[in-house]
């Protein structure tokens, strides 16, 4: 989903949890890992987009929310390596310090 202030790469559910998943990929670790690229400013944009999604969703999501990151590293000789970091950050990571819900 795309909003004027950010976008959500994937929205999924696991059991009772709604998961907002940011997908990042790098071809080299020269400038940091894919996980390193999810800086606080990027987290805040994802949180704002998730807030907009949740506020517009009908019926409202009844369960907990989680922010995950899928990191793809393309430098591996035998193909890309993929890692999922569940709960990579939470809504308290937003720059305003306010919970978005």
Phi and psi in degrees as GROMACS dihedral restraints (atoms count N, CA, C in turn):
[ dihedral_restraints ]
;  ai    aj    ak    al  type     phi  dphi    fc
    3     4     5     6     1  -117.4    20    10
    4     5     6     7     1   132.4    20    10
    6     7     8     9     1  -124.4    20    10
    7     8     9    10     1   165.5    20    10
    9    10    11    12     1   -63.6    20    10
   10    11    12    13     1   -23.9    20    10
   12    13    14    15     1  -106.5    20    10
   13    14    15    16     1     1.5    20    10
   15    16    17    18     1   166.0    20    10
   16    17    18    19     1   178.4    20    10
   18    19    20    21     1  -139.4    20    10
   19    20    21    22     1   158.1    20    10
   21    22    23    24     1  -111.3    20    10
   22    23    24    25     1   120.9    20    10
   24    25    26    27     1   -70.1    20    10
   25    26    27    28     1   -51.7    20    10
   27    28    29    30     1  -137.9    20    10
   28    29    30    31     1   142.8    20    10
   30    31    32    33     1  -125.0    20    10
   31    32    33    34     1   123.8    20    10
   33    34    35    36     1  -139.5    20    10
   34    35    36    37     1   171.9    20    10
   36    37    38    39     1  -129.6    20    10
   37    38    39    40     1   146.1    20    10
   39    40    41    42     1  -132.9    20    10
   40    41    42    43     1   113.1    20    10
   42    43    44    45     1    55.5    20    10
   43    44    45    46     1  -119.1    20    10
   45    46    47    48     1   -97.0    20    10
   46    47    48    49     1     6.8    20    10
   48    49    50    51     1  -103.9    20    10
   49    50    51    52     1   131.9    20    10
   51    52    53    54     1   -90.0    20    10
   52    53    54    55     1   125.3    20    10
   54    55    56    57     1  -114.1    20    10
   55    56    57    58     1   128.7    20    10
   57    58    59    60     1  -103.5    20    10
   58    59    60    61     1   118.8    20    10
   60    61    62    63     1  -114.5    20    10
   61    62    63    64     1   121.9    20    10
   63    64    65    66     1   -94.4    20    10
   64    65    66    67     1   128.4    20    10
   66    67    68    69     1  -106.1    20    10
   67    68    69    70     1   123.6    20    10
   69    70    71    72     1  -128.8    20    10
   70    71    72    73     1   142.2    20    10
   72    73    74    75     1  -137.6    20    10
   73    74    75    76     1   150.1    20    10
   75    76    77    78     1  -137.3    20    10
   76    77    78    79     1   151.7    20    10
   78    79    80    81     1  -101.1    20    10
   79    80    81    82     1   -10.4    20    10
   81    82    83    84     1  -153.9    20    10
   82    83    84    85     1   148.2    20    10
   84    85    86    87     1   -88.2    20    10
   85    86    87    88     1    10.8    20    10
   87    88    89    90     1   -55.4    20    10
   88    89    90    91     1   -38.6    20    10
   90    91    92    93     1  -108.6    20    10
   91    92    93    94     1    15.9    20    10
   93    94    95    96     1   113.7    20    10
   94    95    96    97     1   169.2    20    10
   96    97    98    99     1   -82.8    20    10
   97    98    99   100     1   170.5    20    10
   99   100   101   102     1   -62.0    20    10
  100   101   102   103     1   -37.7    20    10
  102   103   104   105     1   -65.2    20    10
  103   104   105   106     1   -37.5    20    10
  105   106   107   108     1   -62.4    20    10
  106   107   108   109     1   -24.4    20    10
  108   109   110   111     1   -78.1    20    10
  109   110   111   112     1    -7.6    20    10
  111   112   113   114     1   -91.0    20    10
  112   113   114   115     1    73.4    20    10
  114   115   116   117     1   -76.6    20    10
  115   116   117   118     1   165.7    20    10
  117   118   119   120     1   -52.6    20    10
  118   119   120   121     1   -37.6    20    10
  120   121   122   123     1   -63.6    20    10
  121   122   123   124     1   -40.9    20    10
  123   124   125   126     1   -66.8    20    10
  124   125   126   127     1   -40.9    20    10
  126   127   128   129     1   -59.4    20    10
  127   128   129   130     1   -43.7    20    10
  129   130   131   132     1   -61.7    20    10
  130   131   132   133     1   -38.4    20    10
  132   133   134   135     1   -66.9    20    10
  133   134   135   136     1   -40.4    20    10
  135   136   137   138     1   -64.5    20    10
  136   137   138   139     1   -43.1    20    10
  138   139   140   141     1   -61.6    20    10
  139   140   141   142     1   -42.7    20    10
  141   142   143   144     1   -63.0    20    10
  142   143   144   145     1   -42.3    20    10
  144   145   146   147     1   -66.0    20    10
  145   146   147   148     1   -40.0    20    10
  147   148   149   150     1   -63.5    20    10
  148   149   150   151     1   -40.9    20    10
  150   151   152   153     1   -58.5    20    10
  151   152   153   154     1   -46.6    20    10
  153   154   155   156     1   -61.8    20    10
  154   155   156   157     1   -42.0    20    10
  156   157   158   159     1   -61.6    20    10
  157   158   159   160     1   -48.5    20    10
  159   160   161   162     1   -64.4    20    10
  160   161   162   163     1   -39.5    20    10
  162   163   164   165     1   -66.6    20    10
  163   164   165   166     1   -29.6    20    10
  165   166   167   168     1   -92.5    20    10
  166   167   168   169     1   -12.7    20    10
  168   169   170   171     1   -71.0    20    10
  169   170   171   172     1   132.6    20    10
  171   172   173   174     1  -130.7    20    10
  172   173   174   175     1   126.3    20    10
  174   175   176   177     1   -72.3    20    10
  175   176   177   178     1   161.4    20    10
  177   178   179   180     1   -60.2    20    10
  178   179   180   181     1   147.1    20    10
  180   181   182   183     1   -71.3    20    10
  181   182   183   184     1   125.0    20    10
  183   184   185   186     1   -85.7    20    10
  184   185   186   187     1   -13.4    20    10
  186   187   188   189     1  -108.0    20    10
  187   188   189   190     1  -169.4    20    10
  189   190   191   192     1   -73.2    20    10
  190   191   192   193     1   163.9    20    10
  192   193   194   195     1  -119.1    20    10
  193   194   195   196     1   152.8    20    10
  195   196   197   198     1  -146.5    20    10
  196   197   198   199     1   146.7    20    10
  198   199   200   201     1  -112.5    20    10
  199   200   201   202     1   118.3    20    10
  201   202   203   204     1  -115.1    20    10
  202   203   204   205     1   163.0    20    10
  204   205   206   207     1  -131.6    20    10
  205   206   207   208     1   132.1    20    10
  207   208   209   210     1  -103.0    20    10
  208   209   210   211     1   121.5    20    10
  210   211   212   213     1  -109.4    20    10
  211   212   213   214     1   124.4    20    10
  213   214   215   216     1  -113.8    20    10
  214   215   216   217     1   126.4    20    10
  216   217   218   219     1  -116.9    20    10
  217   218   219   220     1   115.4    20    10
  219   220   221   222     1   -89.5    20    10
  220   221   222   223     1    -0.1    20    10
  222   223   224   225     1   -80.4    20    10
  223   224   225   226     1   -14.0    20    10
  225   226   227   228     1   -60.1    20    10
  226   227   228   229     1   138.2    20    10
  228   229   230   231     1   -67.0    20    10
  229   230   231   232     1   -26.8    20    10
  231   232   233   234     1  -107.3    20    10
  232   233   234   235     1    30.7    20    10
  234   235   236   237     1   111.2    20    10
  235   236   237   238     1   173.4    20    10
  237   238   239   240     1   -69.6    20    10
  238   239   240   241     1   149.4    20    10
  240   241   242   243     1  -104.3    20    10
  241   242   243   244     1   139.9    20    10
  243   244   245   246     1  -126.5    20    10
  244   245   246   247     1   132.4    20    10
  246   247   248   249     1  -130.9    20    10
  247   248   249   250     1   140.7    20    10
  249   250   251   252     1  -110.8    20    10
  250   251   252   253     1   124.3    20    10
  252   253   254   255     1  -110.2    20    10
  253   254   255   256     1   102.6    20    10
  255   256   257   258     1   -74.0    20    10
  256   257   258   259     1   138.3    20    10
  258   259   260   261     1    64.0    20    10
  259   260   261   262     1    39.5    20    10
  261   262   263   264     1   -60.6    20    10
  262   263   264   265     1   -33.6    20    10
  264   265   266   267     1  -155.4    20    10
  265   266   267   268     1   168.3    20    10
  267   268   269   270     1  -130.2    20    10
  268   269   270   271     1   175.4    20    10
  270   271   272   273     1   -63.5    20    10
  271   272   273   274     1   -21.9    20    10
  273   274   275   276     1   -70.1    20    10
  274   275   276   277     1    -8.3    20    10
  276   277   278   279     1   -77.3    20    10
  277   278   279   280     1    -8.8    20    10
  279   280   281   282     1   -65.0    20    10
  280   281   282   283     1   147.1    20    10
  282   283   284   285     1   -63.0    20    10
  283   284   285   286     1   -28.5    20    10
  285   286   287   288     1   -75.1    20    10
  286   287   288   289     1   -19.3    20    10
  288   289   290   291     1    79.1    20    10
  289   290   291   292     1    -4.4    20    10
  291   292   293   294     1   -89.3    20    10
  292   293   294   295     1   143.1    20    10
  294   295   296   297     1   -71.3    20    10
  295   296   297   298     1   135.0    20    10
  297   298   299   300     1   -80.3    20    10
  298   299   300   301     1    -2.0    20    10
